[in-house]
Amino acid sequence: IGLSKEVAAENVRVNAVRPGFIFTDFHALSGDPF
């Protein structure tokens, strides 16, 4: 969100995905030691 706000005045859009895990009950059941 920070980059989006920084360049919004210049009519630049930022569309980004931050890769990583979202730990949920589903992942806990998989047995992986994260």
N, CA, C and O of each residue as an XYZ file, in Angstrom:
136
protein
N       0.837     -1.193      0.000
C       0.000      0.000      0.000
C       0.871      1.242      0.000
O       0.489      2.252     -0.591
N       2.024      1.200      0.640
C       2.891      2.366      0.716
C       3.321      2.858     -0.656
O       3.275      4.058     -0.925
N       3.739      1.946     -1.529
C       4.168      2.333     -2.869
C       3.002      2.895     -3.663
O       3.178      3.851     -4.418
N       1.823      2.328     -3.510
C       0.640      2.821     -4.218
C       0.359      4.269     -3.858
O       0.083      5.088     -4.735
N       0.427      4.586     -2.582
C       0.181      5.965     -2.139
C       1.278      6.903     -2.619
O       1.016      8.060     -2.948
N       2.490      6.406     -2.658
C       3.627      7.234     -3.042
C       3.544      7.698     -4.492
O       3.908      8.836     -4.789
N       3.074      6.845     -5.402
C       3.060      7.192     -6.822
C       1.667      7.522     -7.356
O       1.514      7.771     -8.552
N       0.659      7.529     -6.503
C      -0.710      7.802     -6.946
C      -0.846      9.195     -7.556
O      -1.596      9.370     -8.517
N      -0.150     10.171     -7.029
C      -0.236     11.538     -7.545
C       0.287     11.645     -8.974
O      -0.042     12.596     -9.682
N       1.087     10.693     -9.398
C       1.643     10.688    -10.753
C       0.847      9.785    -11.686
O       1.321      9.437    -12.767
N      -0.366      9.401    -11.271
C      -1.252      8.527    -12.043
C      -0.609      7.184    -12.373
O      -0.774      6.662    -13.476
N       0.118      6.636    -11.418
C       0.736      5.326    -11.568
C       0.015      4.364    -10.638
O      -0.165      4.649     -9.454
N      -0.394      3.229    -11.177
C      -1.036      2.201    -10.365
C      -0.023      1.120    -10.023
O       0.858      0.797    -10.820
N      -0.162      0.574     -8.836
C       0.706     -0.511     -8.392
C      -0.172     -1.718     -8.101
O      -1.109     -1.643     -7.306
N       0.141     -2.825     -8.753
C      -0.574     -4.069     -8.530
C       0.480     -5.107     -8.177
O       1.250     -5.539     -9.035
N       0.511     -5.504     -6.915
C       1.568     -6.407     -6.474
C       1.007     -7.468     -5.540
O       0.006     -7.260     -4.855
N       1.673     -8.596     -5.535
C       1.330     -9.688     -4.632
C       2.574    -10.010     -3.822
O       3.659    -10.201     -4.371
N       2.404    -10.065     -2.541
C       3.532    -10.420     -1.687
C       3.487    -11.916     -1.436
O       2.595    -12.402     -0.742
N       4.434    -12.648     -1.990
C       4.397    -14.100     -1.815
C       4.695    -14.497     -0.374
O       5.440    -13.827      0.342
N       4.101    -15.583      0.013
C       4.347    -16.105      1.352
C       3.185    -16.955      1.807
O       2.149    -17.026      1.146
N       3.367    -17.596      2.939
C       2.327    -18.461      3.477
C       1.374    -17.677      4.359
O       1.769    -16.742      5.056
N       0.122    -18.071      4.314
C      -0.873    -17.603      5.272
C      -1.232    -18.825      6.089
O      -1.871    -19.749      5.586
N      -0.827    -18.834      7.340
C      -1.008    -20.014      8.176
C      -2.453    -20.122      8.642
O      -2.991    -19.210      9.270
N      -3.063    -21.244      8.326
C      -4.448    -21.505      8.702
C      -4.526    -22.881      9.350
O      -3.537    -23.611      9.402
N      -5.706    -23.225      9.842
C      -5.911    -24.553     10.417
C      -5.636    -25.639      9.380
O      -5.143    -26.714      9.723
N      -5.950    -25.366      8.122
C      -5.710    -26.326      7.051
C      -4.225    -26.681      6.975
O      -3.868    -27.853      6.854
N      -3.369    -25.674      7.045
C      -1.932    -25.923      6.988
C      -1.444    -26.661      8.229
O      -0.529    -27.481      8.141
N      -2.038    -26.383      9.370
C      -1.641    -27.065     10.607
C      -1.915    -28.561     10.512
O      -1.175    -29.363     11.083
N      -2.958    -28.939      9.805
C      -3.313    -30.346      9.671
C      -2.381    -31.111      8.726
O      -2.362    -32.342      8.735
N      -1.615    -30.386      7.917
C      -0.754    -31.055      6.941
C       0.461    -31.711      7.584
O       1.087    -32.581      6.977
N       0.800    -31.308      8.799
C       1.933    -31.902      9.489
C       3.265    -31.245      9.197
O       4.279    -31.652      9.763
N       3.300    -30.235      8.325
C       4.552    -29.534      8.050
C       4.961    -28.718      9.273
O       4.122    -28.059      9.888
N       6.237    -28.756      9.626
C       6.686    -28.056     10.844
C       6.962    -26.572     10.640
O       8.049    -26.105     10.977
N       6.029    -25.835     10.108
C       6.241    -24.395      9.907
C       5.976    -23.669     11.171
O       6.097    -22.445     11.216
